[in-house]
């Protein structure tokens, strides 16, 4: 008799749980008051677990049944609203935000199987370094690489401010101070490696085509070279993405020579130079310097006349004394 009474009370309590709200919460259930020490005094352990399991399953299954139920009638106004939402145009900015949000929250099966692993979804940045490897040039890879690596370390670790990328990797290439080689390396880095910045080239003849093409890639070019007058004159149009960070340039040297001439009240200038002079440091340096001086003095208001003579000392060494007497003579000496 006692067992049948217990069964009837259990059925009433179970019926109360089935009639609960969809959120799975029952206010002051009878079995909760009788729960002491890890089991139910009114019901046995198995009955108590059955009630708890029923409560939990009910809260999980009911929302799914309502969501996928085909018996629930669909109101006419809801159908009209859905059609209206489909016809509504979504702006490009909103579409990009939704796509980015999906990419951030998208995880693979392997990632979900290891919930403790932290997956870094930030992009990785590549920077191209196009510099000569061998030679006595002042800006070779061996001289510049330590400074670049230190700068990368400070950027990635956040010492220089906010950093929102996964990593910054330097991709090196030998320019050989050659026009064709440097341009080929730049094309490979821009099209295949997808670099976001170029460090180098340094040699003027190598950096010129790279800097011209970089404006179409929209990639900045940072170099310690590019000393010719053309880079200064065409900065606003031809070399828009070029930044020169060299410790010295030809423009500063030419301005210094102009100040010396004005202070000494000299009006005539004769320049004799070797066509291959200082090529081991910077290819065509003497020619670039003389060209810069000639263009600068013509555009300046200093009234200094300039003439120059080019010598091929390496191929056919001339008699310097004879050259000086012939080229300078009395026309460029004295006052």
The 8 nearest C-alpha neighbors of each residue, nearest first, counted from 0:
[[1, 3, 2, 4, 5, 6, 7, 8],
 [0, 2, 4, 3, 5, 6, 7, 8],
 [1, 3, 5, 0, 4, 6, 7, 8],
 [2, 4, 6, 0, 5, 1, 7, 8],
 [5, 3, 1, 7, 6, 2, 8, 0],
 [4, 6, 2, 8, 3, 7, 9, 1],
 [5, 7, 3, 9, 4, 8, 10, 2],
 [6, 8, 10, 4, 9, 5, 3, 11],
 [9, 7, 11, 5, 10, 6, 12, 4],
 [8, 10, 6, 12, 7, 11, 13, 5],
 [11, 9, 13, 7, 8, 12, 14, 6],
 [12, 10, 14, 8, 9, 13, 15, 7],
 [11, 13, 15, 9, 14, 10, 8, 16],
 [12, 14, 10, 16, 15, 11, 9, 17],
 [15, 13, 11, 17, 12, 16, 10, 18],
 [14, 16, 12, 18, 13, 17, 11, 19],
 [17, 15, 13, 19, 18, 14, 12, 54],
 [16, 18, 14, 15, 19, 13, 57, 54],
 [19, 17, 15, 16, 14, 20, 13, 21],
 [18, 20, 16, 17, 25, 15, 21, 23],
 [21, 19, 22, 23, 18, 24, 25, 17],
 [20, 22, 23, 58, 19, 61, 62, 57],
 [23, 21, 20, 24, 58, 19, 59, 62],
 [24, 22, 58, 21, 20, 54, 25, 55],
 [25, 23, 22, 26, 20, 19, 21, 54],
 [26, 24, 28, 27, 19, 23, 16, 20],
 [25, 27, 28, 24, 19, 29, 31, 16],
 [28, 26, 25, 29, 31, 32, 30, 24],
 [27, 29, 31, 30, 26, 25, 32, 12],
 [30, 28, 31, 32, 27, 33, 12, 34],
 [29, 31, 33, 32, 28, 34, 39, 41],
 [30, 32, 34, 28, 29, 33, 27, 39],
 [33, 31, 30, 29, 34, 28, 27, 35],
 [32, 34, 30, 31, 40, 39, 41, 35],
 [35, 33, 39, 31, 32, 38, 30, 40],
 [36, 34, 37, 38, 33, 39, 40, 32],
 [35, 37, 38, 34, 39, 40, 33, 44],
 [36, 38, 35, 34, 39, 44, 40, 47],
 [39, 37, 44, 34, 36, 35, 40, 47],
 [38, 40, 34, 42, 41, 33, 43, 47],
 [41, 39, 42, 33, 34, 38, 43, 35],
 [42, 40, 39, 33, 43, 30, 5, 34],
 [43, 41, 39, 40, 46, 47, 44, 5],
 [42, 44, 46, 45, 39, 47, 40, 41],
 [43, 45, 47, 46, 38, 48, 39, 42],
 [44, 46, 48, 47, 43, 49, 42, 50],
 [47, 45, 49, 43, 48, 44, 42, 50],
 [46, 48, 44, 50, 49, 45, 39, 42],
 [49, 47, 51, 45, 50, 46, 52, 44],
 [48, 50, 46, 52, 47, 51, 53, 45],
 [49, 51, 53, 47, 48, 52, 54, 46],
 [50, 52, 48, 54, 53, 49, 55, 47],
 [53, 51, 49, 55, 54, 50, 48, 56],
 [54, 52, 50, 56, 51, 55, 57, 49],
 [53, 55, 51, 57, 52, 56, 50, 23],
 [56, 54, 52, 58, 57, 53, 51, 59],
 [57, 55, 59, 53, 58, 54, 60, 52],
 [56, 58, 54, 60, 55, 59, 53, 61],
 [57, 59, 23, 55, 56, 22, 60, 61],
 [60, 58, 56, 57, 61, 62, 55, 63],
 [61, 59, 63, 57, 62, 56, 58, 64],
 [60, 62, 64, 63, 57, 59, 58, 65],
 [63, 61, 65, 64, 60, 66, 59, 58],
 [64, 62, 66, 60, 65, 61, 67, 59],
 [65, 63, 61, 67, 66, 62, 68, 60],
 [64, 66, 62, 68, 63, 67, 61, 71],
 [65, 67, 63, 64, 68, 62, 61, 69],
 [68, 66, 64, 65, 63, 69, 62, 70],
 [67, 69, 65, 64, 70, 66, 71, 63],
 [68, 70, 71, 67, 72, 65, 66, 73],
 [71, 69, 68, 72, 73, 65, 67, 64],
 [70, 72, 69, 68, 73, 65, 67, 66],
 [73, 71, 70, 74, 69, 75, 68, 77],
 [74, 72, 75, 71, 77, 78, 76, 70],
 [73, 75, 77, 76, 72, 78, 79, 71],
 [74, 76, 78, 77, 79, 73, 80, 72],
 [75, 77, 79, 78, 74, 80, 73, 81],
 [78, 76, 80, 79, 74, 75, 81, 73],
 [79, 77, 81, 75, 80, 76, 82, 74],
 [78, 80, 76, 82, 77, 81, 83, 75],
 [79, 81, 83, 77, 78, 82, 76, 84],
 [82, 80, 84, 78, 83, 79, 77, 85],
 [83, 81, 85, 79, 84, 80, 78, 86],
 [82, 84, 80, 86, 81, 85, 79, 87],
 [85, 83, 87, 81, 82, 86, 80, 88],
 [86, 84, 82, 83, 87, 81, 88, 80],
 [85, 87, 83, 84, 88, 82, 81, 89],
 [86, 88, 84, 85, 83, 89, 82, 90],
 [89, 87, 86, 90, 85, 84, 91, 83],
 [90, 88, 93, 87, 91, 94, 92, 86],
 [89, 91, 93, 92, 94, 88, 95, 87],
 [92, 90, 94, 93, 95, 89, 96, 88],
 [91, 93, 95, 94, 90, 96, 89, 97],
 [94, 92, 96, 90, 91, 95, 97, 89],
 [95, 93, 91, 97, 92, 96, 98, 90],
 [96, 94, 98, 92, 93, 97, 99, 91],
 [95, 97, 93, 99, 94, 98, 100, 92],
 [98, 96, 100, 94, 99, 95, 101, 93],
 [99, 97, 95, 101, 100, 96, 94, 102],
 [98, 100, 102, 96, 101, 97, 95, 103],
 [101, 99, 97, 103, 98, 102, 96, 104],
 [102, 100, 98, 104, 99, 103, 105, 97],
 [103, 101, 99, 105, 100, 104, 98, 120],
 [102, 104, 100, 101, 105, 99, 120, 106],
 [103, 105, 101, 102, 100, 106, 99, 120],
 [106, 104, 102, 103, 101, 107, 100, 120],
 [107, 105, 110, 104, 111, 108, 109, 103],
 [106, 108, 110, 109, 111, 105, 112, 104],
 [109, 107, 111, 110, 112, 106, 113, 105],
 [110, 108, 112, 107, 111, 113, 106, 114],
 [109, 111, 107, 113, 108, 112, 106, 114],
 [110, 112, 108, 113, 109, 114, 107, 106],
 [111, 113, 109, 110, 114, 108, 107, 115],
 [114, 112, 111, 110, 115, 116, 109, 108],
 [115, 113, 111, 116, 112, 110, 117, 109],
 [114, 116, 113, 117, 110, 112, 111, 118],
 [117, 115, 114, 113, 118, 110, 111, 112],
 [118, 116, 119, 115, 114, 110, 113, 120],
 [117, 119, 120, 116, 110, 106, 121, 115],
 [120, 118, 121, 117, 165, 122, 164, 103],
 [119, 121, 118, 122, 103, 165, 102, 164],
 [120, 122, 165, 164, 119, 123, 163, 166],
 [123, 121, 164, 165, 120, 124, 166, 163],
 [122, 124, 166, 165, 164, 167, 121, 125],
 [123, 125, 167, 166, 168, 122, 126, 164],
 [124, 126, 194, 168, 167, 169, 195, 127],
 [127, 125, 169, 194, 196, 195, 170, 168],
 [126, 128, 197, 170, 194, 169, 198, 196],
 [127, 129, 198, 171, 197, 170, 199, 172],
 [130, 128, 172, 199, 200, 174, 173, 171],
 [129, 131, 174, 200, 173, 140, 199, 139],
 [132, 130, 175, 174, 173, 139, 133, 176],
 [131, 133, 140, 139, 173, 130, 141, 134],
 [134, 132, 131, 139, 135, 175, 136, 140],
 [135, 133, 136, 132, 279, 139, 131, 280],
 [134, 136, 280, 279, 137, 133, 139, 138],
 [135, 137, 280, 134, 138, 139, 279, 281],
 [136, 138, 139, 135, 280, 142, 281, 134],
 [139, 137, 136, 142, 143, 140, 201, 130],
 [140, 138, 131, 142, 132, 141, 130, 136],
 [139, 141, 143, 132, 142, 144, 130, 131],
 [140, 142, 139, 144, 143, 132, 145, 138],
 [143, 141, 139, 140, 144, 138, 145, 137],
 [142, 144, 140, 146, 145, 141, 138, 139],
 [143, 145, 147, 140, 146, 141, 142, 148],
 [146, 144, 148, 147, 143, 149, 142, 141],
 [147, 145, 149, 144, 148, 143, 150, 142],
 [148, 146, 144, 150, 149, 145, 151, 143],
 [149, 147, 151, 145, 150, 146, 144, 152],
 [148, 150, 152, 146, 147, 151, 145, 153],
 [149, 151, 147, 153, 152, 148, 146, 154],
 [152, 150, 154, 148, 149, 153, 155, 147],
 [151, 153, 149, 155, 150, 154, 156, 148],
 [152, 154, 158, 150, 156, 151, 155, 157],
 [153, 155, 151, 157, 152, 156, 159, 158],
 [154, 156, 152, 157, 153, 151, 166, 162],
 [157, 155, 153, 154, 158, 152, 162, 159],
 [158, 156, 160, 154, 155, 159, 161, 162],
 [157, 159, 153, 160, 156, 154, 155, 161],
 [160, 158, 157, 154, 153, 161, 156, 162],
 [159, 161, 157, 158, 162, 154, 156, 153],
 [160, 162, 157, 163, 159, 158, 154, 155],
 [163, 161, 164, 157, 160, 155, 154, 156],
 [164, 162, 161, 165, 121, 122, 155, 166],
 [165, 163, 121, 122, 166, 162, 123, 124],
 [166, 164, 121, 123, 122, 119, 163, 167],
 [165, 167, 123, 164, 124, 168, 155, 122],
 [168, 166, 124, 125, 123, 151, 169, 155],
 [167, 169, 125, 126, 124, 166, 170, 123],
 [168, 170, 126, 125, 127, 171, 128, 167],
 [171, 169, 127, 128, 126, 168, 125, 172],
 [170, 172, 128, 127, 129, 169, 173, 130],
 [173, 171, 129, 128, 174, 130, 184, 170],
 [174, 172, 131, 130, 175, 132, 129, 171],
 [173, 175, 181, 131, 130, 176, 129, 180],
 [176, 174, 131, 177, 173, 180, 132, 130],
 [177, 175, 174, 202, 205, 131, 178, 181],
 [176, 178, 175, 180, 205, 179, 181, 174],
 [177, 179, 205, 181, 180, 204, 182, 176],
 [180, 178, 182, 181, 177, 183, 205, 184],
 [181, 179, 183, 177, 182, 178, 174, 184],
 [182, 180, 174, 184, 183, 178, 179, 205],
 [181, 183, 185, 179, 184, 180, 209, 178],
 [182, 184, 180, 186, 185, 181, 179, 187],
 [185, 183, 187, 181, 182, 186, 188, 180],
 [184, 186, 182, 188, 183, 187, 189, 181],
 [187, 185, 189, 183, 188, 184, 190, 182],
 [188, 186, 184, 191, 190, 185, 189, 183],
 [189, 187, 192, 185, 186, 191, 190, 194],
 [188, 190, 193, 186, 194, 187, 192, 191],
 [189, 191, 187, 193, 188, 186, 192, 194],
 [192, 190, 187, 193, 188, 189, 186, 194],
 [191, 193, 188, 194, 189, 190, 187, 125],
 [194, 192, 189, 191, 190, 188, 195, 125],
 [193, 195, 125, 126, 189, 192, 196, 127],
 [194, 196, 126, 218, 125, 193, 124, 197],
 [197, 195, 126, 219, 218, 194, 127, 220],
 [198, 196, 220, 127, 128, 199, 221, 126],
 [199, 197, 128, 221, 222, 220, 127, 129],
 [200, 198, 222, 129, 201, 130, 197, 221],
 [199, 201, 206, 129, 130, 202, 205, 222],
 [200, 202, 224, 199, 222, 223, 206, 203],
 [203, 201, 205, 176, 204, 224, 200, 206],
 [202, 204, 225, 206, 205, 207, 201, 224],
 [203, 205, 207, 202, 206, 178, 177, 176],
 [206, 204, 178, 202, 203, 177, 207, 176],
 [205, 207, 200, 209, 203, 204, 208, 210],
 [206, 208, 210, 209, 204, 205, 203, 211],
 [209, 207, 211, 210, 206, 212, 182, 205],
 [208, 210, 206, 212, 211, 207, 182, 213],
 [209, 211, 213, 207, 208, 212, 238, 206],
 [212, 210, 208, 209, 213, 238, 237, 214],
 [211, 213, 209, 214, 210, 215, 208, 216],
 [214, 212, 216, 210, 218, 215, 211, 217],
 [213, 215, 217, 212, 216, 240, 211, 239],
 [216, 214, 213, 217, 212, 218, 211, 240],
 [217, 215, 213, 218, 214, 212, 189, 219],
 [216, 218, 214, 215, 213, 219, 240, 195],
 [217, 219, 213, 216, 196, 195, 220, 214],
 [220, 218, 240, 196, 241, 197, 221, 217],
 [219, 221, 197, 241, 240, 198, 242, 196],
 [222, 220, 242, 198, 199, 243, 241, 197],
 [223, 221, 199, 243, 224, 201, 198, 244],
 [222, 224, 245, 244, 243, 201, 225, 221],
 [225, 223, 201, 222, 226, 202, 245, 203],
 [226, 224, 203, 227, 230, 201, 206, 202],
 [225, 227, 248, 224, 249, 203, 228, 230],
 [228, 226, 229, 225, 287, 230, 291, 203],
 [227, 229, 231, 291, 230, 232, 226, 250],
 [228, 230, 232, 227, 231, 233, 234, 226],
 [231, 229, 233, 228, 232, 234, 227, 225],
 [232, 230, 228, 229, 234, 233, 227, 226],
 [231, 233, 229, 230, 234, 228, 235, 237],
 [234, 232, 237, 230, 236, 235, 231, 229],
 [233, 235, 238, 231, 239, 236, 232, 230],
 [234, 236, 239, 233, 238, 237, 232, 231],
 [237, 235, 239, 233, 234, 238, 232, 214],
 [236, 238, 233, 239, 211, 234, 235, 214],
 [239, 237, 234, 241, 240, 236, 211, 210],
 [238, 240, 235, 236, 234, 241, 237, 214],
 [239, 241, 219, 238, 214, 220, 242, 218],
 [242, 240, 220, 238, 239, 219, 221, 210],
 [241, 243, 221, 220, 244, 222, 240, 219],
 [244, 242, 222, 223, 245, 221, 241, 224],
 [243, 245, 223, 222, 242, 246, 221, 224],
 [244, 246, 223, 247, 243, 224, 248, 222],
 [247, 245, 244, 248, 223, 243, 224, 251],
 [248, 246, 245, 251, 249, 252, 250, 244],
 [249, 247, 226, 250, 251, 245, 252, 246],
 [248, 250, 252, 251, 226, 253, 288, 227],
 [249, 251, 253, 252, 248, 254, 291, 228],
 [250, 252, 254, 249, 253, 248, 255, 247],
 [253, 251, 249, 255, 250, 254, 256, 248],
 [254, 252, 256, 250, 255, 251, 292, 249],
 [253, 255, 257, 251, 256, 252, 250, 258],
 [254, 256, 252, 258, 253, 257, 251, 259],
 [257, 255, 259, 253, 258, 254, 260, 252],
 [256, 258, 254, 260, 259, 255, 261, 253],
 [257, 259, 261, 255, 256, 260, 262, 254],
 [260, 258, 256, 262, 257, 261, 263, 255],
 [261, 259, 265, 257, 263, 258, 262, 264],
 [260, 262, 264, 258, 263, 259, 257, 265],
 [261, 263, 259, 260, 264, 258, 265, 257],
 [262, 264, 260, 261, 265, 259, 258, 266],
 [265, 263, 261, 262, 260, 266, 259, 334],
 [266, 264, 260, 263, 267, 261, 303, 334],
 [265, 267, 303, 304, 264, 302, 268, 260],
 [268, 266, 304, 303, 305, 265, 331, 269],
 [267, 269, 305, 304, 306, 270, 266, 303],
 [268, 270, 306, 307, 305, 271, 267, 331],
 [269, 271, 307, 308, 306, 272, 268, 289],
 [272, 270, 308, 307, 309, 269, 273, 310],
 [273, 271, 309, 310, 270, 274, 308, 285],
 [272, 274, 310, 276, 275, 311, 309, 312],
 [273, 275, 311, 276, 310, 309, 272, 286],
 [276, 274, 273, 278, 277, 283, 311, 313],
 [275, 277, 273, 278, 274, 285, 284, 272],
 [278, 276, 279, 280, 284, 281, 275, 285],
 [279, 277, 282, 281, 280, 276, 275, 283],
 [278, 280, 277, 281, 135, 136, 282, 134],
 [281, 279, 136, 278, 277, 135, 137, 282],
 [282, 280, 278, 284, 279, 202, 283, 277],
 [281, 283, 278, 284, 279, 280, 202, 277],
 [284, 282, 286, 285, 278, 287, 281, 275],
 [283, 285, 287, 281, 282, 286, 288, 277],
 [286, 284, 288, 287, 283, 276, 289, 272],
 [285, 287, 289, 283, 288, 284, 290, 274],
 [288, 286, 290, 284, 285, 289, 227, 291],
 [287, 289, 285, 291, 286, 290, 284, 292],
 [290, 288, 292, 286, 291, 287, 293, 285],
 [291, 289, 287, 293, 292, 288, 286, 294],
 [290, 292, 288, 294, 228, 289, 293, 295],
 [293, 291, 289, 295, 290, 294, 253, 296],
 [292, 294, 290, 296, 291, 295, 289, 297],
 [295, 293, 297, 291, 292, 296, 290, 298],
 [294, 296, 292, 298, 297, 293, 291, 299],
 [297, 295, 299, 298, 293, 294, 292, 303],
 [296, 298, 294, 295, 299, 293, 300, 304],
 [297, 299, 295, 296, 294, 300, 293, 301],
 [300, 298, 296, 301, 297, 295, 302, 303],
 [301, 299, 302, 298, 296, 297, 303, 295],
 [300, 302, 303, 299, 296, 261, 257, 266],
 [303, 301, 300, 304, 266, 299, 296, 297],
 [304, 302, 266, 301, 267, 305, 296, 268],
 [305, 303, 267, 268, 266, 302, 306, 296],
 [306, 304, 268, 269, 267, 303, 293, 307],
 [305, 307, 269, 268, 270, 304, 308, 293],
 [308, 306, 270, 269, 271, 309, 305, 289],
 [307, 309, 271, 270, 272, 310, 306, 326],
 [308, 310, 272, 271, 273, 274, 307, 311],
 [311, 309, 273, 312, 274, 272, 308, 271],
 [312, 310, 313, 274, 314, 273, 315, 316],
 [311, 313, 316, 315, 314, 310, 273, 317],
 [312, 314, 311, 315, 316, 275, 273, 274],
 [315, 313, 312, 311, 316, 310, 317, 275],
 [314, 316, 312, 313, 311, 317, 310, 318],
 [315, 317, 312, 313, 314, 311, 318, 310],
 [318, 316, 319, 315, 312, 322, 310, 311],
 [319, 317, 321, 320, 322, 316, 323, 312],
 [318, 320, 322, 321, 317, 323, 316, 324],
 [321, 319, 323, 322, 318, 324, 325, 317],
 [320, 322, 324, 318, 323, 319, 325, 317],
 [321, 323, 319, 325, 320, 324, 326, 318],
 [322, 324, 320, 326, 321, 325, 327, 319],
 [325, 323, 328, 321, 322, 327, 326, 320],
 [324, 326, 322, 323, 328, 327, 321, 320],
 [327, 325, 323, 322, 324, 328, 308, 269],
 [326, 328, 331, 323, 324, 325, 330, 329],
 [329, 327, 324, 330, 325, 326, 331, 332],
 [328, 330, 332, 331, 327, 333, 324, 326],
 [329, 331, 328, 332, 327, 333, 326, 267],
 [332, 330, 327, 329, 328, 267, 269, 333],
 [333, 331, 329, 330, 334, 328, 327, 267],
 [334, 332, 331, 329, 330, 328, 265, 267],
 [333, 332, 265, 331, 266, 267, 264, 330]]
